[in-house]
Amino acid sequence: MRNILLVLFLFITTSSFAVTFDGKFIQGSFILGKVDPKSEVTIDSRKVKVSKSGYFVFGLGRDRKNDVVIKINEKKIVKKV
């Protein structure tokens, strides 16, 4: 039983996916995000640099009309603008 719980715990923690955003997804906004430092982040198909602490930043144009497509390690997030 103990081994089963250990395997289950390892499976859940290794496949976790966490990202946080600070900022509003509206036209003209500046967004600060935080992910695992080893993550690869793309915003609208453009690679974004991730700091050693896991932070990344991007801005939304003041004339933007489309949703923001964010990929983190090939997992897709779409935010409405």
LUMSE-901918 format. One record per residue: residue number from 1; residue in three letters; x, y, z of N, C-alpha, C, O in turn. Coordinates in pm, 1 decimal. Layout:
N
<atom n="NUM" res="Ala" n_east="X" n_north="Y" n_up="Z" ca_east="X" ca_north="Y" ca_up="Z" c_east="X" c_north="Y" c_up="Z" o_east="X" o_north="Y" o_up="Z"/>
...
end
This chain:
81
<atom n="1" res="Met" n_east="82.4" n_north="-119.7" n_up="0.0" ca_east="0.0" ca_north="0.0" ca_up="0.0" c_east="86.5" c_north="125.7" c_up="0.0" o_east="56.5" o_north="222.3" o_up="-70.2"/>
<atom n="2" res="Arg" n_east="192.4" n_north="124.3" n_up="77.8" ca_east="281.7" ca_north="239.1" ca_up="87.6" c_east="346.6" c_north="268.7" c_up="-47.1" o_east="359.3" o_north="384.7" o_up="-86.3"/>
<atom n="3" res="Asn" n_east="388.2" n_north="162.6" n_up="-118.5" ca_east="450.5" ca_north="180.3" ca_up="-249.9" c_east="352.5" c_north="238.0" c_up="-351.4" o_east="390.1" o_north="320.2" o_up="-435.0"/>
<atom n="4" res="Ile" n_east="228.6" n_north="195.3" n_up="-344.0" ca_east="127.3" ca_north="246.6" ca_up="-435.7" c_east="105.9" c_north="396.1" c_up="-413.0" o_east="94.2" o_north="472.7" o_up="-508.7"/>
<atom n="5" res="Leu" n_east="100.9" n_north="437.2" n_up="-287.6" ca_east="84.1" ca_north="579.6" ca_up="-256.6" c_east="204.5" c_north="660.8" c_up="-304.2" o_east="188.6" o_north="771.8" o_up="-354.9"/>
<atom n="6" res="Leu" n_east="324.2" n_north="605.9" n_up="-288.0" ca_east="445.3" ca_north="674.9" ca_up="-332.4" c_east="444.4" c_north="692.6" c_up="-484.1" o_east="474.6" o_north="801.2" o_up="-533.6"/>
<atom n="7" res="Val" n_east="410.6" n_north="588.8" n_up="-557.3" ca_east="404.2" ca_north="597.2" ca_up="-703.4" c_east="297.7" c_north="697.0" c_up="-746.5" o_east="321.5" o_north="777.1" o_up="-836.9"/>
<atom n="8" res="Leu" n_east="181.2" n_north="693.6" n_up="-683.6" ca_east="75.2" ca_north="787.6" ca_up="-715.4" c_east="118.8" c_north="931.1" c_up="-688.3" o_east="93.3" o_north="1019.9" o_up="-769.6"/>
<atom n="9" res="Phe" n_east="183.4" n_north="954.3" n_up="-576.3" ca_east="233.0" ca_north="1087.6" ca_up="-541.3" c_east="334.3" c_north="1136.3" c_up="-644.7" o_east="327.1" o_north="1251.1" o_up="-688.5"/>
<atom n="10" res="Leu" n_east="427.5" n_north="1051.5" n_up="-683.8" ca_east="527.6" ca_north="1090.6" ca_up="-783.0" c_east="463.9" c_north="1120.6" c_up="-917.8" o_east="504.4" o_north="1214.7" o_up="-986.1"/>
<atom n="11" res="Phe" n_east="365.1" n_north="1041.8" n_up="-956.1" ca_east="296.6" ca_north="1064.3" ca_up="-1083.2" c_east="224.7" c_north="1198.5" c_up="-1083.2" o_east="231.7" o_north="1272.1" o_up="-1181.6"/>
<atom n="12" res="Ile" n_east="157.6" n_north="1230.5" n_up="-977.3" ca_east="81.9" ca_north="1355.7" ca_up="-969.5" c_east="175.8" c_north="1475.6" c_up="-966.3" o_east="150.1" o_north="1574.4" o_up="-1035.1"/>
<atom n="13" res="Thr" n_east="282.8" n_north="1470.1" n_up="-889.6" ca_east="370.6" ca_north="1585.6" ca_up="-877.2" c_east="456.7" c_north="1606.6" c_up="-1000.1" o_east="489.2" o_north="1721.2" o_up="-1031.3"/>
<atom n="14" res="Thr" n_east="495.3" n_north="1501.9" n_up="-1071.4" ca_east="579.5" ca_north="1520.8" ca_up="-1188.8" c_east="501.3" c_north="1571.3" c_up="-1308.8" o_east="560.1" o_north="1628.9" o_up="-1400.4"/>
<atom n="15" res="Ser" n_east="372.3" n_north="1551.5" n_up="-1310.5" ca_east="293.7" ca_north="1598.9" ca_up="-1423.5" c_east="217.7" c_north="1727.5" c_up="-1391.0" o_east="126.9" o_north="1765.7" o_up="-1464.7"/>
<atom n="16" res="Ser" n_east="253.2" n_north="1793.3" n_up="-1283.2" ca_east="181.8" ca_north="1914.6" ca_up="-1245.9" c_east="212.3" c_north="2027.7" c_up="-1343.4" o_east="318.5" o_north="2031.2" o_up="-1405.6"/>
<atom n="17" res="Phe" n_east="118.7" n_north="2118.5" n_up="-1355.4" ca_east="128.4" ca_north="2227.6" ca_up="-1450.4" c_east="78.5" c_north="2351.7" c_up="-1379.5" o_east="-41.6" o_north="2366.8" o_up="-1356.6"/>
<atom n="18" res="Ala" n_east="169.9" n_north="2440.5" n_up="-1344.8" ca_east="129.0" ca_north="2559.3" ca_up="-1270.9" c_east="185.3" c_north="2684.0" c_up="-1337.8" o_east="302.9" o_north="2690.5" o_up="-1373.5"/>
<atom n="19" res="Val" n_east="99.9" n_north="2780.2" n_up="-1353.1" ca_east="140.5" ca_north="2910.2" ca_up="-1404.9" c_east="54.6" c_north="3015.0" c_up="-1335.5" o_east="-64.3" o_north="2993.7" o_up="-1311.4"/>
<atom n="20" res="Thr" n_east="115.9" n_north="3127.5" n_up="-1304.0" ca_east="39.7" ca_north="3237.6" ca_up="-1245.7" c_east="61.4" c_north="3362.0" c_up="-1330.6" o_east="167.6" o_north="3379.5" o_up="-1390.4"/>
<atom n="21" res="Phe" n_east="-38.5" n_north="3447.3" n_up="-1335.5" ca_east="-30.1" ca_north="3572.7" ca_up="-1409.6" c_east="-65.7" c_north="3687.5" c_up="-1317.5" o_east="-157.1" o_north="3677.2" o_up="-1235.6"/>
<atom n="22" res="Asp" n_east="7.7" n_north="3797.6" n_up="-1331.8" ca_east="-21.4" ca_north="3919.8" ca_up="-1258.2" c_east="-43.6" c_north="4028.7" c_up="-1362.4" o_east="49.8" o_north="4067.6" o_up="-1432.6"/>
<atom n="23" res="Gly" n_east="-162.9" n_north="4076.6" n_up="-1372.4" ca_east="-199.8" ca_north="4176.6" ca_up="-1471.8" c_east="-332.9" c_north="4139.8" c_up="-1533.1" o_east="-379.0" o_north="4026.3" o_up="-1520.1"/>
<atom n="24" res="Lys" n_east="-394.2" n_north="4234.6" n_up="-1599.5" ca_east="-524.2" ca_north="4210.7" ca_up="-1662.5" c_east="-504.2" c_north="4188.1" c_up="-1811.1" o_east="-424.9" o_north="4256.6" o_up="-1875.7"/>
<atom n="25" res="Phe" n_east="-576.8" n_north="4091.9" n_up="-1864.1" ca_east="-568.4" ca_north="4062.4" ca_up="-2006.1" c_east="-662.7" c_north="4155.3" c_up="-2082.8" o_east="-766.9" o_north="4114.3" o_up="-2133.8"/>
<atom n="26" res="Ile" n_east="-621.2" n_north="4282.7" n_up="-2088.6" ca_east="-695.3" ca_north="4383.3" ca_up="-2164.6" c_east="-595.8" c_north="4457.1" c_up="-2254.4" o_east="-474.8" o_north="4450.6" o_up="-2232.4"/>
<atom n="27" res="Gln" n_east="-646.8" n_north="4526.0" n_up="-2353.8" ca_east="-560.6" ca_north="4598.3" ca_up="-2446.7" c_east="-469.4" c_north="4695.9" c_up="-2372.3" o_east="-512.3" o_north="4767.0" o_up="-2281.4"/>
<atom n="28" res="Gly" n_east="-341.6" n_north="4697.1" n_up="-2413.7" ca_east="-244.4" ca_north="4788.7" ca_up="-2355.7" c_east="-185.1" c_north="4744.4" c_up="-2223.5" o_east="-113.6" o_north="4822.0" o_up="-2160.0"/>
<atom n="29" res="Ser" n_east="-212.1" n_north="4622.5" n_up="-2179.7" ca_east="-164.4" ca_north="4575.5" ca_up="-2048.5" c_east="-24.5" c_north="4515.4" c_up="-2054.2" o_east="22.6" o_north="4471.3" o_up="-2159.0"/>
<atom n="30" res="Phe" n_east="39.2" n_north="4515.4" n_up="-1939.7" ca_east="168.7" ca_north="4452.4" ca_up="-1915.5" c_east="141.5" c_north="4332.2" c_up="-1824.8" o_east="83.0" o_north="4348.3" o_up="-1717.6"/>
<atom n="31" res="Ile" n_east="182.6" n_north="4213.0" n_up="-1865.6" ca_east="154.5" ca_north="4090.7" ca_up="-1791.0" c_east="284.2" c_north="4030.5" c_up="-1739.7" o_east="380.5" o_north="4015.0" o_up="-1814.8"/>
<atom n="32" res="Leu" n_east="286.2" n_north="3996.8" n_up="-1611.8" ca_east="398.1" ca_north="3927.0" ca_up="-1548.5" c_east="351.0" c_north="3785.7" c_up="-1518.5" o_east="247.5" o_north="3766.2" o_up="-1454.8"/>
<atom n="33" res="Gly" n_east="427.5" n_north="3687.0" n_up="-1564.6" ca_east="391.0" ca_north="3547.7" ca_up="-1541.1" c_east="499.4" c_north="3475.4" c_up="-1463.9" o_east="614.5" o_north="3519.1" o_up="-1461.6"/>
<atom n="34" res="Lys" n_east="463.2" n_north="3365.1" n_up="-1400.8" ca_east="559.7" ca_north="3283.6" ca_up="-1326.8" c_east="529.5" c_north="3137.3" c_up="-1353.6" o_east="415.9" o_north="3091.3" o_up="-1341.4"/>
<atom n="35" res="Val" n_east="636.9" n_north="3064.5" n_up="-1391.2" ca_east="629.8" ca_north="2921.6" ca_up="-1419.5" c_east="752.1" c_north="2854.8" c_up="-1358.7" o_east="835.8" o_north="2920.9" o_up="-1297.2"/>
<atom n="36" res="Asp" n_east="761.8" n_north="2725.8" n_up="-1375.9" ca_east="882.8" ca_north="2654.9" ca_up="-1337.6" c_east="997.5" c_north="2710.9" c_up="-1421.4" o_east="980.5" o_north="2728.8" o_up="-1542.0"/>
<atom n="37" res="Pro" n_east="1114.1" n_north="2739.4" n_up="-1361.8" ca_east="1225.4" ca_north="2800.1" ca_up="-1435.6" c_east="1272.2" c_north="2719.3" c_up="-1557.4" o_east="1334.0" o_north="2776.0" o_up="-1647.5"/>
<atom n="38" res="Lys" n_east="1245.1" n_north="2591.9" n_up="-1562.0" ca_east="1288.6" ca_north="2508.9" ca_up="-1674.8" c_east="1186.6" c_north="2507.7" c_up="-1788.4" o_east="1208.6" o_north="2441.6" o_up="-1889.9"/>
<atom n="39" res="Ser" n_east="1077.5" n_north="2578.5" n_up="-1773.3" ca_east="970.4" ca_north="2577.9" ca_up="-1872.6" c_east="1008.1" c_north="2658.3" c_up="-1996.3" o_east="1088.9" o_north="2751.0" o_up="-1990.7"/>
<atom n="40" res="Glu" n_east="947.0" n_north="2619.9" n_up="-2108.4" ca_east="957.4" ca_north="2696.6" ca_up="-2232.0" c_east="822.8" c_north="2764.3" c_up="-2254.7" o_east="718.4" o_north="2699.1" o_up="-2254.3"/>
<atom n="41" res="Val" n_east="826.5" n_north="2895.8" n_up="-2274.5" ca_east="704.2" ca_north="2974.4" ca_up="-2288.4" c_east="701.6" c_north="3040.2" c_up="-2426.0" o_east="800.2" o_north="3100.5" o_up="-2468.5"/>
<atom n="42" res="Thr" n_east="588.5" n_north="3028.5" n_up="-2495.4" ca_east="567.8" ca_north="3102.4" ca_up="-2619.6" c_east="435.9" c_north="3179.5" c_up="-2608.0" o_east="336.1" o_north="3128.8" o_up="-2556.9"/>
<atom n="43" res="Ile" n_east="439.2" n_north="3302.2" n_up="-2656.5" ca_east="321.6" ca_north="3387.4" ca_up="-2660.1" c_east="293.0" c_north="3416.8" c_up="-2807.5" o_east="375.6" o_north="3477.2" o_up="-2875.9"/>
<atom n="44" res="Asp" n_east="178.1" n_north="3374.8" n_up="-2855.5" ca_east="141.8" ca_north="3394.3" ca_up="-2996.9" c_east="253.7" c_north="3347.2" c_up="-3090.1" o_east="290.2" o_north="3418.2" o_up="-3183.8"/>
<atom n="45" res="Ser" n_east="307.6" n_north="3228.9" n_up="-3065.0" ca_east="413.1" ca_north="3164.2" ca_up="-3146.1" c_east="550.0" c_north="3231.4" c_up="-3136.2" o_east="638.6" o_north="3201.0" o_up="-3216.1"/>
<atom n="46" res="Arg" n_east="569.0" n_north="3321.6" n_up="-3040.5" ca_east="700.0" ca_north="3385.0" ca_up="-3020.0" c_east="756.4" c_north="3339.1" c_up="-2886.8" o_east="690.3" o_north="3350.6" o_up="-2783.6"/>
<atom n="47" res="Lys" n_east="879.5" n_north="3286.9" n_up="-2888.7" ca_east="941.9" ca_north="3237.6" ca_up="-2766.8" c_east="973.2" c_north="3354.4" c_up="-2673.3" o_east="1022.0" o_north="3458.8" o_up="-2716.5"/>
<atom n="48" res="Val" n_east="944.5" n_north="3334.8" n_up="-2545.2" ca_east="966.7" ca_north="3437.1" ca_up="-2442.6" c_east="1072.4" c_north="3385.0" c_up="-2345.8" o_east="1070.9" o_north="3267.9" o_up="-2307.8"/>
<atom n="49" res="Lys" n_east="1164.0" n_north="3473.2" n_up="-2306.5" ca_east="1268.7" ca_north="3433.8" ca_up="-2212.4" c_east="1209.8" c_north="3417.2" c_up="-2072.7" o_east="1129.5" o_north="3498.7" o_up="-2027.5"/>
<atom n="50" res="Val" n_east="1251.5" n_north="3309.4" n_up="-2004.9" ca_east="1209.7" ca_north="3282.2" ca_up="-1867.6" c_east="1332.3" c_north="3301.0" c_up="-1778.4" o_east="1438.0" o_north="3244.2" o_up="-1805.9"/>
<atom n="51" res="Ser" n_east="1318.9" n_north="3380.0" n_up="-1672.3" ca_east="1431.4" ca_north="3407.4" ca_up="-1583.2" c_east="1467.4" c_north="3283.9" c_up="-1499.7" o_east="1393.6" o_north="3185.4" o_up="-1497.9"/>
<atom n="52" res="Lys" n_east="1580.0" n_north="3290.5" n_up="-1431.9" ca_east="1623.1" ca_north="3180.6" ca_up="-1344.2" c_east="1524.0" c_north="3156.8" c_up="-1230.9" o_east="1520.6" o_north="3048.1" o_up="-1173.2"/>
<atom n="53" res="Ser" n_east="1443.6" n_north="3257.5" n_up="-1199.0" ca_east="1341.4" ca_north="3244.6" ca_up="-1095.0" c_east="1206.9" c_north="3199.5" c_up="-1150.8" o_east="1113.4" o_north="3174.0" o_up="-1074.9"/>
<atom n="54" res="Gly" n_east="1196.9" n_north="3189.5" n_up="-1283.8" ca_east="1073.0" ca_north="3144.2" ca_up="-1345.5" c_east="979.2" c_north="3254.4" c_up="-1392.0" o_east="865.6" o_north="3226.5" o_up="-1430.1"/>
<atom n="55" res="Tyr" n_east="1024.9" n_north="3379.4" n_up="-1389.5" ca_east="940.0" ca_north="3490.7" ca_up="-1432.0" c_east="954.5" c_north="3517.9" c_up="-1581.2" o_east="1061.9" o_north="3499.7" o_up="-1638.5"/>
<atom n="56" res="Phe" n_east="845.4" n_north="3561.5" n_up="-1643.3" ca_east="846.8" ca_north="3608.2" ca_up="-1781.6" c_east="748.8" c_north="3723.7" c_up="-1794.3" o_east="655.6" o_north="3735.6" o_up="-1714.7"/>
<atom n="57" res="Val" n_east="769.5" n_north="3808.7" n_up="-1894.1" ca_east="683.0" ca_north="3925.4" ca_up="-1913.0" c_east="645.7" c_north="3939.1" c_up="-2060.2" o_east="717.9" o_north="3894.5" o_up="-2149.4"/>
<atom n="58" res="Phe" n_east="531.7" n_north="4001.6" n_up="-2082.4" ca_east="490.9" ca_north="4036.8" ca_up="-2218.5" c_east="384.5" c_north="4144.8" c_up="-2209.9" o_east="321.5" o_north="4164.5" o_up="-2106.0"/>
<atom n="59" res="Gly" n_east="366.2" n_north="4213.3" n_up="-2319.8" ca_east="266.4" ca_north="4319.4" ca_up="-2325.3" c_east="161.3" c_north="4289.9" c_up="-2430.5" o_east="184.8" o_north="4214.1" o_up="-2524.7"/>
<atom n="60" res="Leu" n_east="46.2" n_north="4350.4" n_up="-2413.2" ca_east="-62.0" ca_north="4338.5" ca_up="-2510.3" c_east="-79.2" c_north="4473.7" c_up="-2578.1" o_east="-91.7" o_north="4576.6" o_up="-2511.5"/>
<atom n="61" res="Gly" n_east="-79.7" n_north="4472.6" n_up="-2709.4" ca_east="-92.2" ca_north="4596.6" ca_up="-2784.8" c_east="-222.5" c_north="4669.0" c_up="-2755.8" o_east="-323.8" o_north="4606.9" o_up="-2723.7"/>
<atom n="62" res="Arg" n_east="-218.5" n_north="4800.3" n_up="-2767.4" ca_east="-339.8" ca_north="4878.0" ca_up="-2736.3" c_east="-448.2" c_north="4861.9" c_up="-2841.5" o_east="-563.7" o_north="4897.1" o_up="-2817.5"/>
<atom n="63" res="Asp" n_east="-411.6" n_north="4808.3" n_up="-2959.6" ca_east="-509.5" ca_north="4783.7" ca_up="-3065.4" c_east="-539.2" c_north="4635.6" c_up="-3083.2" o_east="-600.0" o_north="4596.6" o_up="-3182.9"/>
<atom n="64" res="Arg" n_east="-498.2" n_north="4553.9" n_up="-2990.3" ca_east="-513.9" ca_north="4408.3" ca_up="-3002.7" c_east="-661.5" c_north="4369.1" c_up="-3004.2" o_east="-742.3" o_north="4418.1" o_up="-2925.3"/>
<atom n="65" res="Lys" n_east="-693.4" n_north="4278.6" n_up="-3097.3" ca_east="-831.3" ca_north="4231.8" ca_up="-3108.6" c_east="-842.5" c_north="4080.9" c_up="-3086.9" o_east="-950.9" o_north="4030.8" o_up="-3056.9"/>
<atom n="66" res="Asn" n_east="-731.7" n_north="4008.0" n_up="-3101.7" ca_east="-733.7" ca_north="3861.6" ca_up="-3090.2" c_east="-704.5" c_north="3815.5" c_up="-2948.2" o_east="-646.0" o_north="3888.8" o_up="-2868.5"/>
<atom n="67" res="Asp" n_east="-746.2" n_north="3692.5" n_up="-2917.6" ca_east="-712.9" ca_north="3630.7" ca_up="-2789.4" c_east="-562.7" c_north="3603.4" c_up="-2784.0" o_east="-497.2" o_north="3595.2" o_up="-2887.9"/>
<atom n="68" res="Val" n_east="-508.9" n_north="3589.5" n_up="-2664.7" ca_east="-367.6" ca_north="3559.3" ca_up="-2645.4" c_east="-352.3" c_north="3408.2" c_up="-2637.1" o_east="-421.2" o_north="3342.5" o_up="-2559.1"/>
<atom n="69" res="Val" n_east="-262.0" n_north="3353.1" n_up="-2717.6" ca_east="-235.0" ca_north="3209.9" ca_up="-2714.6" c_east="-100.1" c_north="3189.7" c_up="-2646.6" o_east="3.4" o_north="3232.7" o_up="-2697.7"/>
<atom n="70" res="Ile" n_east="-102.3" n_north="3123.9" n_up="-2530.7" ca_east="17.0" ca_north="3100.7" ca_up="-2450.6" c_east="42.9" c_north="2950.7" c_up="-2447.1" o_east="-46.5" o_north="2871.8" o_up="-2416.6"/>
<atom n="71" res="Lys" n_east="166.3" n_north="2912.2" n_up="-2478.7" ca_east="204.1" ca_north="2771.4" ca_up="-2467.7" c_east="317.2" c_north="2760.2" c_up="-2367.8" o_east="417.1" o_north="2831.6" o_up="-2375.7"/>
<atom n="72" res="Ile" n_east="299.4" n_north="2669.3" n_up="-2273.7" ca_east="401.8" ca_north="2641.9" ca_up="-2173.3" c_east="431.1" c_north="2493.6" c_up="-2181.4" o_east="347.3" o_north="2410.2" o_up="-2147.1"/>
<atom n="73" res="Asn" n_east="551.4" n_north="2461.7" n_up="-2227.2" ca_east="590.2" ca_north="2321.6" ca_up="-2248.2" c_east="486.1" c_north="2248.1" c_up="-2332.2" o_east="445.0" o_north="2137.2" o_up="-2298.3"/>
<atom n="74" res="Glu" n_east="444.2" n_north="2310.3" n_up="-2441.0" ca_east="348.6" ca_north="2253.3" ca_up="-2536.4" c_east="205.8" c_north="2243.5" c_up="-2483.7" o_east="120.1" o_north="2188.6" o_up="-2552.9"/>
<atom n="75" res="Lys" n_east="177.0" n_north="2294.0" n_up="-2365.0" ca_east="39.6" ca_north="2297.4" ca_up="-2314.9" c_east="-16.2" c_north="2436.1" c_up="-2346.9" o_east="46.6" o_north="2537.7" o_up="-2317.1"/>
<atom n="76" res="Lys" n_east="-132.4" n_north="2439.0" n_up="-2406.8" ca_east="-188.6" ca_north="2561.8" ca_up="-2459.4" c_east="-288.4" c_north="2625.4" c_up="-2363.6" o_east="-373.7" o_north="2558.3" o_up="-2305.5"/>
<atom n="77" res="Ile" n_east="-275.0" n_north="2758.4" n_up="-2348.7" ca_east="-367.6" ca_north="2838.8" ca_up="-2268.7" c_east="-415.2" c_north="2951.1" c_up="-2359.9" o_east="-333.8" o_north="3015.6" o_up="-2425.9"/>
<atom n="78" res="Val" n_east="-543.7" n_north="2974.9" n_up="-2364.4" ca_east="-597.7" ca_north="3085.8" ca_up="-2444.1" c_east="-666.2" c_north="3181.9" c_up="-2347.8" o_east="-755.5" o_north="3143.5" o_up="-2272.3"/>
<atom n="79" res="Lys" n_east="-622.5" n_north="3308.0" n_up="-2351.8" ca_east="-681.5" ca_north="3412.1" ca_up="-2266.9" c_east="-757.3" c_north="3510.7" c_up="-2354.9" o_east="-705.4" o_north="3555.8" o_up="-2457.0"/>
<atom n="80" res="Lys" n_east="-878.7" n_north="3543.7" n_up="-2316.1" ca_east="-960.2" ca_north="3641.1" ca_up="-2388.4" c_east="-911.2" c_north="3780.6" c_up="-2359.4" o_east="-877.2" o_north="3812.9" o_up="-2245.6"/>
<atom n="81" res="Val" n_east="-907.3" n_north="3864.2" n_up="-2463.0" ca_east="-867.5" ca_north="4004.7" ca_up="-2448.7" c_east="-988.6" c_north="4090.9" c_up="-2466.9" o_east="-979.0" o_north="4213.3" o_up="-2459.1"/>
end
